[in-house]
């Protein structure tokens, strides 16, 4: 069987090892790396050429007309306010990625819980099947004893034996289902699919008895709402980055000119130093960032409406789930306290009567089949209850 893994340990391994969660950390780190580059400057431009030089094959009347050799250096100086706004915008994308990890983790946790709870039900079914085998073996043994004394028919022996073969098929199917659940959990934990382990069969999920949460409580716990909130904050940072485009950028240029005529011409070396500033508020330049700001504001408004709708829808779904869970829980309690104990007494009564030659084996088998079908119906309802509970906890991210 291997070592036993509790549900908490399974969920912890999924959180640590599942490969679907790894990209979010890498993308968040990438966004932070981009943010670090937002404060950088453009590389300087260096040029080499001539200034006021005559074309070749032209007659030069004066040495001063030979022109100059020119070296030019130019550097763009970005506006620090723009850089800070861009850096904040890039950093906000990292927060969005981190919130996205929570959405995926919630889905994986829900899948793991479903597999674990299904396995719990299958272990209960396995115990029921083991008990049924013991009962059928007892009935077959009694039929084998009675047949030589003409107190039972050969058909009763075969009927009991046939039920045992059917039971073997159910055991095979149950074992195969358990193997499938184990493979599913190993996959979620990023372990070899053939690694053997058991589950804590004593685990009982906590019943859903709390009142319907408010939308504010849902917003504090749901990772998809958190991601949407961070997306809104990121878009607001994007708006601030676009507003920063109204700030000017700067440029410095230095030109050094050396005369071709040399020192004999008495021409001085010259330089040009120029500072430049952009004017982004002119209409033909401001049209772009104004449109970006308007579009982002509309997107934020749409996301806020979507957020409100998601919270209202979730609150309604949770209220319905609580109603359904309470109804199914009442049915399960009725199975456990009344239905199954009553049918077990009926079976025990028929078995005692059969042992005392006051009943026939088919009547006992019918009583057993009724009990067995009811127990299987109970396990089916229990599995439905667990699945509803998993969906409920997924909505609340418990």
Beta strands, then each sheet from edge to edge (+ up, - down):
strand 1: 4-5
strand 2: 45-51
strand 3: 68-77
strand 4: 198-199
strand 5: 250-259
strand 6: 270-277
sheet 1: 1+ 4+
sheet 2: 2+ 3- 5+ 6-
end
